[in-house]
């Protein structure tokens, strides 16, 4: 089953944090990562955190839109 996930990334944060959406109003995950937004480091860490949250492998998480933006749309293949 494929699931589309919408996230907002805060790169270069002091603490790593994964905040699930509150209510159905926004449906936007907030992810704080320590890695900078350089050389795809933050995107890679975001994929790792989303895979861990949904109990999927790293290969099951793909960034569909927002490669260079703070708001991203990801596709997660859940088994």
C-alpha positions in Angstrom: 0.0 0.0 0.0 1.3 3.4 -0.9 0.9 6.3 1.4 1.6 10.0 0.6 3.1 11.9 3.5 3.4 15.7 3.7 6.2 17.1 5.8 7.9 20.3 6.7 11.7 20.1 7.4 13.7 22.2 9.8 17.4 21.5 8.8 20.3 22.4 11.1 18.2 22.1 14.3 19.9 21.6 17.7 17.8 18.6 18.6 16.3 16.0 16.3 12.5 15.8 16.7 9.7 14.1 14.8 6.3 15.7 15.3 3.3 13.9 13.9 0.3 16.0 12.7 -2.2 17.2 15.3 -5.7 16.6 14.0 -6.9 16.3 10.4 -6.7 20.0 9.7 -3.2 20.3 8.4 -1.9 16.7 8.1 1.6 18.0 8.0 4.5 16.2 9.8 7.2 18.5 11.3 10.7 17.0 11.2 13.7 18.7 12.9 17.1 17.3 11.8 20.6 18.2 12.8 22.0 17.8 9.3 22.4 20.9 7.2 20.5 21.4 3.9 23.7 20.7 1.9 24.6 17.9 -0.4 21.3 16.1 0.3 22.2 15.3 3.9 19.0 16.6 5.4 16.8 14.8 2.8 18.6 11.5 3.5 18.1 11.9 7.3 14.4 12.8 6.7 13.9 9.6 4.7 15.5 7.6 7.5 13.2 9.1 10.2 10.1 8.6 8.1 11.1 5.0 7.3 11.6 4.3 11.0 8.2 5.9 11.9 6.3 3.8 9.4 8.3 0.7 10.0 9.5 0.6 6.4 12.9 0.3 4.7 14.8 3.3 3.4 14.2 2.1 -0.2 10.4 2.2 0.5 10.5 6.0 1.1 10.8 8.3 -1.9 10.7 12.1 -2.1 8.2 13.0 -4.8 8.3 16.8 -4.6 10.2 19.4 -2.7 13.8 18.2 -3.1 15.1 21.7 -2.5 12.2 23.0 -0.4 11.3 22.8 3.3 7.9 21.4 2.4 8.0 17.9 0.9 5.7 15.2 -0.4 7.0 11.7 0.3 5.6 8.3 -0.9 5.9 5.4 1.6 5.4 1.8 0.6 3.8 0.1 3.6 3.7 -3.7 3.6 
